[in-house]
Amino acid sequence: MHDSAPHVIRLDGLGNAEFLSRYAAPGRIGLCGGSDAVTMAIRRAQ
């Protein structure tokens, strides 16, 4: 049976551009969890 539960993968030390070039694809969701102003704005938008 296929496990359909969501999987959380935490990545540290990876810049936004590098993250997007590695993992961005249609239908994927990335959550942001930092404390700087840009990250907090992204969290609010999500």
N, C-alpha and C positions, 0 to 999 in steps of 0.2 A: 504494500500500500504506500502511496506517495504522501509524505509529510507536507501538508499545505500551510503549516504555521509559519509566520514571518520569521526571518532570521535577522539578527542584529549583528553587524560587523563594525567594530570600533576601529578607526584609523587615527593615529596621531602622527604629527610631524610631516604631514603631506599638505602642500599648498593647494589652493583652489584650482589653479590651472592644471596642475598635475593630476589632481583627483578627477577633474572633468575629462581630461584626455584619456585616462585609464578606464573610468567606470561609467561615463555618461552614455545612455542609450534610451531610445523611446520606451516609455512605460516604467522606467525605473524611478525610484523616489530616494532622495538623500536628505537626511535630517541634520541640522546644524546645531552644535552644542558648545559654543564658546561664550566668552563674556565681553568681547569688544563690541563697539557700536554696530558695525556692519553685520556681524553674526547675529546679534539680537534682532536687527531689522529683518534678516532672513527668516529667523524663527517666527517672528510675528506674521510674516507673509505666508508661511507654510500653514 
